Amino acid sequence: MLSQLYPIFIIGASLFLYSEYQSSQTNKVATIVEPRHSVEFQYSESSRPRQIATSPIRVQHQPAFQCDGRQHCSQMRTRAEAEFFLASCPDTKMDGDHDGIPCEGYFL
């Protein structure tokens, strides 16, 4: 008779322990702990950030165009290219009225 009660006792004890475990887990509340000290920063003259004098970086640019013998507007791809050729290259024939503006009416 005792051997028949033993499994029931095990099951009952297991259910009791499980219910106790569950109730202990649901009663736990997360708490946020406030810091008990504050941090202050103190600067001395030697530790303060200093401004450093800098100079602008000069970059040597390669010219986008080079004189290669072209003289006429029909040989140019852009207005900037025509302006470069008129200002930098000899024997150009792109400024018919000699006002310094190359290929007037050509690039619209």
N, C-alpha and C positions, 0 to 999 in steps of 0.2 A: 504494500500500500504506500509506503514511503517512497518507493521508486517511481510511482505514478505522480506524486506531488512535486518531485524534484524538478522536472521540466517546466511545470507551471510556475514554480518559485523563480527559476532562472529567467523566464520570460517577463514575469512581473517586475523583478529587480531591474532588468534591462530597460523596460519601459519607464520605470521610475527615474533611473539615472539619466536616460535620454531627455525626459521632460525637465529635469533639473538643469541639465546642460543647456537646453533651449532657452529656458527662462533666464539663465545667467547671461546668455549672449544678447538677448533683446534688451536687457536692462543696462547694458553698457552704453555710455554716452561719451562721445568724443569731447574732450575739453581742450580749450585753447589756453595756453599758458602765456600770460603777458610777460614781457621781459622786465626784470627787476632793476635794471641799470640802463642808463643812457650813455651813448657814446658821443663825445664831443671831440671835434677836430680843432687842434690848435696849430696855427701856422707861425713860423718864425720868418723873418725876412729872407733867410737863406733857403727856406723850403717852399716859398711861394713860387708859382709858375712865372717864368719870365718871358717877355716877348723877345724873340730872336729876329734880328734884322736880316731880311733876305733880299736878294736882288732878283729881278725877273730873269728867267732863263731865255737866252737868245738861241733860237733854232735857225740853223742855216737851211734855207729852203732851196731845193733844186728848182730852177725855172721849169714851168710846165711845158714850155715850148722851146725850140731851138731853131736858129736860122739854118734852113736847109735848101735855100735857093728858090723857094716858092715866092711868087710876086703878085699873083692875081687873086681876086675875091673868090673866084670859082675853085681855087685850090685850098681855101680855108674851110674849116669845119664849124667854127664858132666865131662870134664877134670878139671874144677875148683873144682868140688866136690871131685874128686880123689886127687887133690893137697892138698886140705884142710885136708882130712882124713890122707894122708901120713904125713903131717907136724904136725897135732894136735892130732891124735888118736893113742892109743897103739895097738900093734899086727896086723898091716895091712900087707897084703901080695900082694902089688901092685907094688913093685919095685924089680924085680927079680935080676937085675944086680947091685943094690945098688948105683945107680948114682944120686938119688934124683928126678928122673923123673918118675912119676907113670904111669902105664898102657901104656907103649910105644907101639905104633902101634894099640892100641885098639880104640882110638878116632881119626878118620881121617877126 
